[in-house]
Amino acid sequence: MPWLELRFVCAEREAEAFSDALMEAGALSVSVEDADANTAQEQPLFGEPGMAIENTAWRRNVVVALIDADADAQAIAREAATAAGYAEVPPHTVKEVADQDWVRLTQSQFDPIRISERLWIVPSWHEPPDPNALAIRLDPGLAFGTGSHPTTRLCLQWLDTHIKSGESVLDYGCGSGILAVAAAKFGASPVFATDIDPQALVASRDNAAANDCTLDIRGTDALTGLTADVVVANILTNPLKVLAPALVGHLKPGGRLTLSGILDSQEDEVIAAYRPLISLTAFRREDGWTCLSGTK
């Protein structure tokens, strides 16, 4: 069945209230996009645990509402505008959205990803492009980590060039389990994976099974006394700084630590936070992100 899509442009201070008003007025879903995306005026917008979010929307926002095809689009727009405090309905467009095979459409957005000369990330609906390479079978899901983001790719590349057969590895903040699975494929054993999100533990178990890998998957409350030859954490800068004693504490003497999820501009502060415990240097940078590593 088709739907109708309403698109509005509104200022930063109005986006959240107007989005909520559209949902209350009967929209099935509402999304907010940067109206200046892919232009010189595009504005980065993100936050992380422990960091106050300066902006909750972009300077100019496209608010997109999806409604039933037989709904009164103009009535919904008027009701939402009134509830959000507008004197009149903001300029907008209405168009029909045809019904589609949403599963196939979603799958078409995820092709195999080449990580290195010998490693690919391959969704289950594709055949591995290189039968002689290692392939991690992984589908997009609720847990972070598909190999498409630079932070994940940087960690995978570090594992590819540094893991030795028989080394123990701890993937801290495992998300989808992609780093733990990669470590196991590179010959690491045992490989531990942990996360504070129960969904991440479920996803890691599923992905380990899909790749015929043996992982020791457990919550962060079950790590007491655990040490490994390699600890890898692809999280974000603030949690990485807070976790410095714990992550270094899980390293064996002479063990190696690898951290990702760090913007280039945050590299120095992460290095400073770890300096009393371990010396870190940049392994590689990509698209504004840095991967740091060091030996205990």
C-alpha positions in Angstrom: 0.0 0.0 0.0 1.3 3.5 -0.8 1.9 6.3 1.7 2.2 10.1 1.6 5.4 11.9 2.5 5.3 15.4 3.9 8.6 17.3 3.9 9.0 20.6 5.9 12.0 22.9 6.3 12.4 24.3 9.8 15.0 26.0 12.0 17.0 24.2 14.7 14.9 25.4 17.6 11.7 24.2 16.0 12.6 20.7 14.7 12.1 18.6 17.8 8.8 20.2 18.9 7.4 20.0 15.3 8.4 16.4 14.9 6.6 15.5 18.2 3.5 17.5 17.0 3.4 15.6 13.7 3.5 12.2 15.5 0.6 13.4 17.8 -1.3 14.6 14.7 -1.2 11.1 13.2 2.1 10.7 11.3 3.3 7.0 11.2 6.9 8.1 11.4 9.0 11.3 11.5 12.6 11.7 10.6 14.9 14.8 10.7 17.6 15.4 8.1 20.2 18.2 7.6 18.8 20.4 4.9 22.3 21.4 3.9 23.6 17.8 3.6 26.2 17.3 0.9 26.9 21.0 0.6 29.6 23.3 2.0 27.2 24.2 4.8 26.7 20.7 6.0 26.9 20.6 9.8 28.3 17.6 11.8 26.0 16.6 14.7 26.8 14.0 17.2 27.2 13.3 20.9 28.6 10.6 23.2 28.2 9.5 26.8 29.5 12.0 29.3 29.4 14.8 26.8 26.7 17.5 26.8 25.1 17.7 23.3 25.4 21.3 22.2 22.9 21.0 19.4 19.9 18.7 19.1 19.2 19.6 15.4 20.9 21.2 12.5 20.7 24.9 11.6 18.2 24.1 8.8 16.3 20.8 9.1 14.1 18.8 6.7 11.4 17.2 8.8 9.9 14.2 6.9 6.6 12.7 8.0 5.1 9.6 6.6 1.3 9.2 6.7 -1.4 6.9 5.4 -2.3 7.5 1.8 -6.0 8.1 2.7 -5.1 10.5 5.5 -5.8 14.3 5.2 -2.2 15.6 4.7 -3.2 19.3 5.0 -5.2 18.7 8.2 -2.3 16.8 9.8 0.1 19.7 8.8 -2.3 22.3 10.2 -2.8 20.5 13.5 0.9 19.9 14.0 1.8 23.5 13.1 -0.7 24.8 15.6 0.5 22.5 18.4 4.1 23.5 17.7 3.3 27.2 18.0 3.5 28.2 14.3 1.4 31.1 13.2 0.9 29.2 9.9 1.8 25.9 8.3 5.5 25.9 7.3 6.2 25.6 3.6 6.1 21.9 2.6 5.7 19.4 -0.1 3.5 16.3 -0.3 4.3 13.3 -2.5 3.1 9.7 -2.8 5.6 7.0 -1.7 4.9 3.8 -3.6 4.9 0.4 -1.8 8.2 -1.5 -2.2 9.9 -4.7 -1.2 11.5 -3.0 1.7 13.6 -6.1 2.6 15.2 -6.1 -0.9 15.6 -2.3 -0.9 17.5 -2.5 2.5 19.6 -5.4 1.3 20.6 -3.5 -1.9 22.2 -0.8 0.3 24.7 -3.3 1.8 27.3 -4.8 -0.5 30.4 -6.7 0.5 33.1 -4.5 2.1 36.8 -5.1 1.4 38.7 -4.4 4.6 42.2 -5.6 3.5 43.9 -7.8 1.0 42.6 -10.9 2.8 39.5 -9.8 4.7 35.9 -9.0 3.5 32.7 -8.3 5.3 29.9 -10.1 3.4 26.2 -9.9 4.1 24.4 -13.3 4.0 22.6 -12.5 0.7 25.9 -12.1 -1.2 28.6 -14.6 -2.2 32.1 -13.8 -1.1 33.8 -11.8 -3.9 37.1 -13.5 -3.3 36.9 -17.2 -2.5 40.6 -17.2 -1.4 40.1 -14.4 1.2 38.7 -14.6 4.7 35.0 -13.6 4.8 33.0 -12.5 7.8 29.4 -13.2 7.3 27.5 -10.3 9.0 24.1 -8.7 8.4 23.1 -5.2 9.6 21.3 -5.4 12.9 20.6 -3.6 16.2 24.1 -3.8 17.5 26.9 -1.4 16.2 29.5 -2.7 13.8 29.1 -3.8 10.2 32.5 -2.8 8.9 31.2 0.2 7.0 32.3 2.8 9.5 36.0 4.0 9.5 36.3 3.2 13.2 35.5 -0.4 12.7 37.6 -0.7 9.6 40.6 0.7 11.4 40.3 -1.9 14.2 39.9 -4.7 11.7 43.0 -3.6 9.8 45.0 -3.4 13.0 43.9 -7.0 13.9 44.7 -8.1 10.4 48.3 -6.9 10.6 49.1 -7.6 14.3 47.2 -10.7 15.6 49.3 -13.8 16.0 47.9 -17.3 16.1 47.1 -18.5 19.6 47.0 -15.0 21.2 44.1 -14.2 23.5 41.9 -11.2 22.6 39.3 -9.2 24.6 36.8 -7.2 22.5 35.5 -4.6 25.0 32.3 -3.0 23.8 31.8 -5.7 21.2 28.6 -4.5 19.6 27.9 -7.0 16.7 31.0 -9.0 17.7 32.7 -8.2 14.4 36.1 -7.6 15.9 36.0 -10.7 18.1 34.9 -12.8 15.0 37.8 -11.3 13.0 40.3 -12.0 15.7 39.1 -15.6 15.8 39.4 -15.9 12.0 43.0 -14.6 12.3 43.8 -17.4 14.6 43.4 -15.8 18.1 42.3 -18.1 20.9 40.6 -17.7 23.3 38.6 -14.7 22.2 36.4 -12.9 24.7 33.7 -10.4 23.8 31.8 -8.2 26.3 29.3 -5.3 26.2 27.0 -3.5 28.6 24.1 -3.9 26.1 22.4 -7.3 26.3 21.3 -7.0 22.6 25.0 -6.7 21.7 25.7 -10.0 23.5 22.8 -11.7 21.6 24.1 -10.3 18.3 27.6 -11.4 19.0 26.5 -15.0 19.7 24.5 -15.0 16.5 27.4 -13.7 14.4 29.8 -16.1 16.0 27.5 -19.0 15.1 27.1 -17.6 11.5 30.9 -17.6 11.2 31.6 -20.9 12.9 33.7 -19.1 15.5 34.1 -20.0 19.2 33.8 -16.9 21.3 33.6 -16.5 25.1 30.8 -13.9 25.3 29.9 -12.4 28.7 28.7 -9.2 30.4 31.2 -6.7 31.7 30.3 -7.8 35.3 31.9 -11.2 34.5 35.4 -10.0 33.6 37.0 -10.0 37.1 40.6 -11.3 36.8 40.4 -11.7 33.0 43.5 -10.7 31.1 44.4 -11.0 27.5 47.3 -10.5 25.1 45.3 -8.0 23.1 42.5 -5.7 24.2 40.6 -3.9 21.5 37.8 -1.3 22.2 35.9 0.6 19.5 33.7 2.9 21.5 33.9 6.7 21.8 36.3 9.1 23.4 34.7 9.9 26.7 33.9 6.2 27.6 37.5 5.3 26.5 38.9 7.9 28.9 36.8 6.7 31.8 37.7 3.0 31.0 41.4 3.5 30.8 42.3 1.7 34.1 39.9 -1.2 33.3 41.1 -1.7 29.8 44.8 -1.5 30.6 44.1 -3.7 33.7 42.8 -6.5 31.4 46.1 -6.5 29.5 48.8 -9.1 30.3 52.3 -7.7 30.8 53.6 -7.0 27.3 50.0 -7.0 25.9 48.8 -4.6 23.3 45.9 -2.2 23.5 44.0 -0.8 20.5 41.4 1.9 20.7 39.1 3.4 18.1 36.1 5.6 17.9 38.3 8.7 18.4 38.1 11.8 16.2 41.4 13.2 15.0 40.8 16.3 17.1 40.4 14.1 20.3 43.6 12.0 19.7 45.8 14.0 22.1 43.3 14.0 25.0 43.0 10.2 24.8 46.7 9.7 24.6 47.0 12.0 27.7 44.4 10.1 29.6 46.3 6.8 29.1 49.8 8.2 29.5 50.1 7.2 33.2 49.3 3.6 32.2 50.4 3.0 28.7 52.0 4.9 25.8 49.7 5.2 22.8 50.5 6.2 19.2 48.3 6.5 16.1 48.2 3.3 14.1 46.2 4.7 11.2 43.7 7.5 10.4 40.7 7.6 8.1 38.1 10.2 7.3 38.7 12.2 10.4 38.9 9.2 12.8 42.0 7.8 14.5 43.0 4.3 15.8 45.5 4.3 18.6 47.6 1.4 19.9 50.3 0.7 22.4 52.1 -2.0 24.4 51.8 -2.4 28.2 
